[in-house]
Amino acid sequence: MTTSIHGDLVATDHGAAVGVVHGNLNLHPPPPRPAPTIPRQLPAAPGLFTGRTTELARLDRALTHAAAPQGPDTDTREPTTAAPTTGPAGVGTTVLVSAIGGAGGIGKTWLALAWAYRHLERFPDGQLFVDLHGFSPTGEPVQPAVAVRGFLDALGVDPNRVPADLDAQATLYRSLVAGRRMLIVLDNAATRDQVAPLLPGSPSCMVLVTGRYRLASLIDRHGVRHLPLGVLSPEEARGLLAARLGADRVAAEPEAVDELIGLCGGHPLALSITARTAGTRPGVALAEAAAELRDLGLEALDHDTDPAASLPTVLSWSLRYLTDTQRTVFALLGIAPGPDTTPPATAALTGLPDRLARRTLNGLENASLLERRPGGRYAMHDLVRRYAKDTAHTTLPEEVREAALTRAGDFHLHTAHAADRLLHPHRPLVRPEPPAPGVHPHPLPDTAAALAWLDAEHATLLATQRTAATLGHHHTVWHLAWNLHTFHWRRGHRHDDVTTWQAALEAADHLPDPATRSRTHRLLGHACSLLGLHEQASTHLERALDLTVRHHDPTEQAHTHRILAIAWEQRGDDRQALEHAHHALDLYRALDQPLWEADALNAVGWHAARLGQFDTAREHCQAALTLHRHHHDPAGEATALDSLGYIAHHTGDHHQALDHYHHALTLYRGLGNTYEVADTLDGVGHPNAARGRHEQARTVWREALQLYRDQGRDADAERVQHQLDDLDHT
């Protein structure tokens, strides 16, 4: 609007007179508006920052993507490589918010500040920072009104102009940063209510939020990009220690450094505390620091006077916002057997309904106390688990802990029992005691599901047996060994089979059934035999045979002779093996047990074939095959076919040998019996080589070699390697 003077009137360009002028009038231009305040609130850049290359690149890509012009023809896919970060920020249409989430002490704030300082030129209009104290020693999170008022002060707003209402304050804050290229760092947030009022509305701004919780509503409503932060890789962890302790000191003790990294699990705060302790003791070897950390665990990472320098204290802050149920589940997961868990196992452990158990696991994952892994499994970092275990022992009564472990043991035992029945339905039924009230085994519809469950839970099942032994639950210890035996044999877990049966032998002393002890000696002897522990195998098998005779148990006596045949074969004495196989056959026939008779028939035929008695061998193995097929026993059928393949090959009928072997191989693969698959593949190679089909022989022997190596069957692997070498030479 312009102003002109006419006589005594002052008129506007709209023609309206607005006043009378008396005396002289001097016109001056309005004073210039004060330059906007440019806040520089970022704390100091983190010293000795190392690693996090992948995460820094993801933040770079997010910024570059947000700065790219958006239109109807724009490709909105996130670039897969970091693009140059020059040019004005905030050309996009929405404000960019990246939320860095992760467990306490994982390095979220350091990552945010390190990235910010690398890109200060992108935010020339200032940087705002607030520690929202979501997880801190004070226990009092910063209220949104306090945080907004702090930002208004930093932006130079006159206190008299600050509205009293929070919504009005947030509106004023958004107005002041609109169009300005600014970075806002909202550190250590706990809730959505802390963050939402601090989000600008202008696409020229970028926001970094750090916190332990995934702020789901912000992701849903504001398109927040969640960046989960995990532990450091071994290389990054080594770089952190080298930066703190010096490259020479780290290089001087590589084994100790590896152990420190392993004990810390790549956790940045644990590594920093370890480096600080070692750095203040320059004369103490790193091997001593590793030994102290190994012996003391979390105690070595504690600090009496500085909460922020104590890993247990930092972890404890994550429990503040948990419900009572979540706290209890967190503590119980610390004592649960196995490296990870599933919702059904957690329901059994805690006694919660399935849906509530699943929801609680998701809540703990949201709090960065659990990590969701493929296959619906949940795992804790080792140090978090150690803290959870300590929490269980300090907050839960002993009877609560033992009841939880009993339920977990029953869940795994009864599911393993169901799996074993699917794998080997013709095996003698040995029922475990009923499970604790409310515990139901995981449903397994078929053999494939049983094998998949056993594969996934194997480490947990072994840990469950160890826990049961510690608690004196002898019944659970023994029955886990029994129900894992078929799986261990088929998968080639020979060392684990020995270990579980050794534990079962100690438990058998406390069980009432006298057959239990002879059965345990027999199966432990079998496991030792397959592992090449021949003297131990003989001791246990002789003890088993003595017990079966003493207790007049012809069934167990027959089973023991059958295993003695296997043991003598492993020692290279097929004559002794054949003698025991005949004993087993006679006893099974007297017991009128056709499937066991078929097994013994095949054993007689197999050992006769190895002794060159091929007519006898063929007759017995063919009879075994007929019986197995009649009783629908694919495992026994595969064994008989494998034996017939061996006989056909050694009598010159290589075509028939391949036919038998391939049928056996199909059955073994269907059963998941990788132990026998390896042996049959070895067998398939010989008639192929004899027929000059060297490439086919090479293919199956290579597969057999890999399986032997995977199963730790070194002698077999060496033999097959020699066969391959000879084939290459030929």
Buried (B, 14 or more C-beta within 10 A) or exposed (E): EEEEEEEEEBBEEEEEEEEEEEEEEEEEEEEEEEEEEBBEBBEEEBEEBBBBEEBBEBBBBBBBBBBBEBEEEEEEEEEEEBBEBEEEBBEBEEBBBBBBBBBBBBBBBBBBBBBBBBBEEBBEBBBBBBBBBBBBEEEEBBBBBEBBBBBBBBBEBEEEEBEEEBEEBBBBBBEBBBEBBBBBBBBBBBBBEBBBBBBBBBBBBBBBBBBBBBBEBBBEEBEBBBBBBBBBBEEBBBBBBBBBBEEEBBEEBEEBBBBBBBBBBBBBBBBBBBBBBBEEEEEEBBBEBBBBBEEEBBEBBBBEEEBEBBBBBBBBBBBBBBEEBBBBBBBBBBBBBBEBBBBBBBBBBBBBEEEBBBBBBBBBBBBBBBBEEEEEBBBBBBBBBBBBBBBBEEEBEEEBBEBBBBBBBBBBBBBBBBBBBBBBEBBEEBEBEEBBEEBBBBEBEEBEBBBBBBEBBBEBBBBBBBBBBEBEBBBBBBBBBBBBBBBBBBBBBBBBBBBBBBBBBEBBEEBEEBBBBBBBBBBBBBBBBBBBBBEBBBBBBBBBBEBBBEEEBEBBBBBBBBBBBBBBBBBEEBEBBBBBBBBBBBBBBEBEBBBBBBBBBBBBBBBBBBBEBBEBBBBBBBBBBBBBBEEEBBBBBBBBBBBBBBBBBBBEBBEBBBBBBBBBBBBBBEBBBBBBBBBBBBBBBBBBBEBEBBEBBBBBBBBBBBBBBEBEBEEBBEBBBEBBEEBEEE
